[in-house]
């Protein structure tokens, strides 16, 4: 069930009416849990037992860890819980990748490797579900959160449908705790939800899905033009942001309808003046997860430059692999790891003071980010090599002018609005007079509806 499906547009109002028909917290939590399982099961009911099973393992492991006084046993329990979660992820997402990679290496060494592969479907949102569970179990082990005793609350937290399949990767300290508190739906909730939903759907349908047509047309192995590669990469960089942030805004808006506050997963990343600032603003729930549960446990920046650089490279490489079972994702992660390591050597690189330094920092950051998007979108070596070969021909075709105009017409207004939101606040439009903001909302909604004829029901991050 996608956010842009008729089924979802029926599920949300029905759940909203049932949810607010009662003020009893246990009943509300049960309604959320039921709606979440309907939402997930709508995609493929066969994976619903997997979601429930993973949730129960996380629930039980945390209770056992909290109840165990012996540190050795606690470590064994948390290791077992994390290993079990990673095993599920490895089987469904990475088994064939590692088998194929091993077979390729064996063949290059002159050995025969006829290894079996699994013909299974990747469960929707498995990476997000796994990382959220690991964070919870580790936080209980570290004493940062108490083990939840209510099974319904915990299952609802793990399956909360607005953020289930593509995040944000919510921590228990934020989302789980809200299942224990009375929740209200106020006029403020309604207006913020309205803005987030309109803006999120506009980003997805008007910007992302329109740019997807350009990207899918140009990203082909036999691409003949170098300028097509450049324009396709720029278009994809805007597309993936509008697609993923659009999803995150819709998720935040839907959660508000039920009185829940999700974190901001994006904070205007394309206005960053350093690569480290970019990662503080891009996919925040993943970047903070990688920091807290991988980079810092590896040693962070506590053991000198060489170890710090190693930790950055390893963290970002694994972050790339989290996105997909392909070496191009690993290469994408290594590029960002190297950029983060090099940026640490730049004096005041993270916070340049002069306008010239800030402009230069922004330009270099965007160059790294968009080169990375080229690797990210290529997804396999065949497409990557085919696109790179086009860089030998820099002929400007007539179609390129039309593509530039299309990108500017979609990305220009978006980036200008993002700049204003960054300067004035996320909800600054809600402080405008009603006669100004409501016609604006209506116009944006009308444009979104008009553009919905070409809507793509899936989101890019659903595949992760």
Phi, psi and omega in degrees: 000109182273158176298340181252023179259157177296323180300318179293320180291347172266322182297314185298309179297321180296315178295320179301314182293315179296317184298314184272002175282349179226153176251003181282119185301314180300323180290318178300317179297321179293323177296317177298316180298314180298313179298323181293320178289325174297316180301311183288318180294338179298326178293305181197104186298340182295337181267357178297316175300328178295315178300314180295318180298314178300318181297316181293322177298314177299316181299310183292319181299317181296319179296317178296318179298316181293330184272352185264122182278337186275125185297321180299317179292322178298317179296320179296320180293315181291323177297317181295319180294316179293318180297320179296318179296316181291330178295317177300314179297319181296319182293311186282326190251327191241353185301306182296326179298312181289324177297312180296321179294318178295319180296321179296316178297320180296318179296321179292336177272004179084018181252152175268134181221091179260082187259145181285150173239163181260135177255079183229156179272139178287120179298139182297131175072016187299323180293318179294315181299316181295312183294324178295319179294318179298315180301318181296311182297316180294321178296322176295317178299319181282354181080016180272349177206143177282151177289128181287129181268334181281117181294321181297314179301315184292317179298322178293321176298314182291331187249008186310110196296331178299329184241015189292312193263343180213027173081187006293158179283091187283140174276154178298325182298337177261298190280312183300319181298332181290339178286349179259357184246146175300139183239139182239156174242103185257176176298326177295316176302315184297316184288320177295318179298319179301312181296314181298319180292315180296313181294318180296314179294325178295317178299317182291306190278312185284313186269299188297311183291330176291316179291333179300326179298317178294312184298312182295330179286323186270331181278082180226148184300328182259033178299125185269345190244132176295322179295331177294323178296314181297312182292323178296321180293316177298315180298320180292322178301320177287320181300311185293326177293312181295324181291310185284317178291326175302315176301313184297322178291319176298316179301316180294321179293316179296318179300322179297329178300335181251011176085011180261144176249111172271158179288161170283124181268344178222142180227061175058057188295333183281006171252017180284145180252007174206159181291328177291323176294322177304316182284347170278347183246344184256131177040060189301322182294328176282315182297321177288328175296312179299322179295311189280329187247001178224300185297309181294315175300330176289345182125346178056230180249029188268355188231036176094168187295318184297314180292321178300314179297320177299316181296320177297314182296315181293317180299313183287327176297316178291327174297323175295317180294329176302326182290326182186154182276074179205145179292338177292329175291322176297317178298320175301315179295319179296322177301314180291324176297316178296319179296319178296319180294315180293323182295332179296338182273351181275123178300128181055027183294331183278340181215068180298139187267319183280157179296322180295316180295321179293319178296317179295319178298318178297315183297315180293319179300313180294326177298312179298313183298315185282330169298320176298321179296329175298314178296319182298314183285331182300319171069332177212162186294325181300312179292320181299310181294319179298318179291321180296326180296336179290342182291354176281346183238109183255034176290136178267109180272154180305327182294336182295325178296319178294323179293317178301315179298318180295316180296314181296321182291334180266315184281326183302302178300323180297312182293324177294318177295319179299321179297318178293320178296321179295319182283318191257348181115152186299328184244030185297332179293334180288346177270355176286158178301151183302322181295342180264314188284321184291320173298325177296314178300316181296319180295317180295321177295320180295317178297319180296315179297319180296328181273357188285357179294334181254018187299139175262119187292341182260160174249150184304317186282358174296332182284351183260000000 
